[in-house]
Amino acid sequence: MLQSPNTLRQWLEENKDRELIIRKEEDGRQNRITIRLQDVDMVQHNDTDDYLSEQALLLRGPGTVRTGEGLEPLPSDVFEISLTDRWSASANHRSLQLQTERAEYSIELNKLSF
């Protein structure tokens, strides 16, 4: 897989202060997250227990996650995407596609936020 941190960062930076819809598919389960993106961070984890991925993408801002119980607020107004050793990203003006070894993410601008 092609790692492209510039694609990730550039698309997300261009879409700060907008509402994003994130669809995550992992192990046959799907989650839907909505977040008003305020900031983006790429962090490096130094985890000796190999519990955390080496790096992660942190999307900061208020948001919700759809659960079986309904909508729940994001914990700490942060959504973390673990970036495994192999991942790839591609983007166009309306969406960002991200694939890691663990999950696939589709991040789109919420049409209602324009």
C-alpha positions in Angstrom: 0.0 0.0 0.0 1.1 3.5 -0.7 1.5 5.7 2.3 0.6 9.3 1.5 0.6 11.5 4.6 0.6 14.7 2.5 -2.7 13.6 0.8 -4.3 13.0 4.2 -3.1 16.2 5.8 -3.7 18.5 2.8 -7.3 17.3 2.3 -8.1 17.5 6.0 -6.5 21.0 6.4 -8.5 22.3 3.4 -11.7 21.1 5.1 -11.3 22.5 8.6 -14.4 24.1 10.1 -16.6 21.8 8.0 -18.7 18.9 9.0 -17.4 15.5 7.9 -19.1 12.2 7.7 -16.8 9.3 8.3 -17.8 5.8 7.4 -15.6 3.1 8.9 -15.7 -0.6 8.0 -13.8 -3.0 10.2 -14.4 -6.8 10.5 -17.7 -6.6 8.7 -19.0 -3.9 11.0 -19.8 -0.4 10.0 -19.7 2.8 12.0 -20.8 6.3 11.0 -19.2 9.3 12.7 -20.0 12.9 12.1 -17.4 15.5 13.2 -17.0 19.3 12.8 -13.3 19.3 12.1 -11.4 21.9 14.0 -7.9 20.5 13.9 -5.8 17.6 12.6 -2.7 16.0 14.2 -0.4 13.1 13.2 1.0 11.6 16.3 3.8 9.1 16.8 3.2 6.4 19.5 6.2 4.9 21.3 4.4 1.8 22.7 6.6 -0.9 24.1 3.7 -3.3 24.4 2.7 -3.0 20.7 -0.9 -2.1 21.8 -1.0 1.1 19.8 -0.1 1.6 16.2 3.1 3.4 15.4 1.3 6.5 14.2 -2.2 7.8 14.3 -4.3 10.5 12.8 -6.3 12.6 15.3 -9.3 14.4 14.1 -10.3 17.0 16.7 -13.7 18.6 17.0 -17.2 18.0 18.4 -19.0 15.1 16.9 -21.2 12.0 17.3 -21.0 8.3 16.6 -24.1 6.3 15.6 -24.6 3.3 17.9 -27.4 0.8 18.4 -28.7 3.1 21.1 -28.7 6.2 18.9 -26.2 9.0 18.6 -23.5 9.4 21.2 -21.0 12.2 21.5 -17.4 11.5 20.6 -15.2 11.0 23.7 -13.0 14.0 24.3 -14.1 15.5 20.9 -11.4 13.4 19.2 -11.6 10.6 16.6 -8.5 8.6 16.2 -7.5 6.6 13.1 -4.7 4.1 13.7 -2.2 4.1 10.8 -0.6 0.7 10.6 2.6 -0.1 8.8 0.8 -0.3 5.5 -1.9 2.1 4.5 -3.0 4.2 1.6 -5.1 7.3 0.9 -6.6 9.0 -2.1 -8.7 12.1 -2.3 -10.8 14.3 -4.6 -12.5 17.6 -3.8 -15.5 16.0 -2.0 -14.0 12.9 -0.3 -11.0 11.1 1.2 -10.6 7.4 1.0 -8.2 5.7 3.6 -7.4 2.1 3.8 -5.3 0.6 6.6 -4.6 -3.1 7.4 -7.4 -3.0 10.0 -10.2 -0.9 8.4 -11.4 1.2 5.5 -12.6 4.8 5.9 -14.6 7.0 3.6 -14.6 10.6 4.7 -16.9 13.0 3.0 -18.0 16.5 3.3 -21.5 16.7 4.8 -23.7 18.3 2.1 -25.7 20.0 4.8 -22.7 22.0 6.1 -22.3 24.2 3.0 
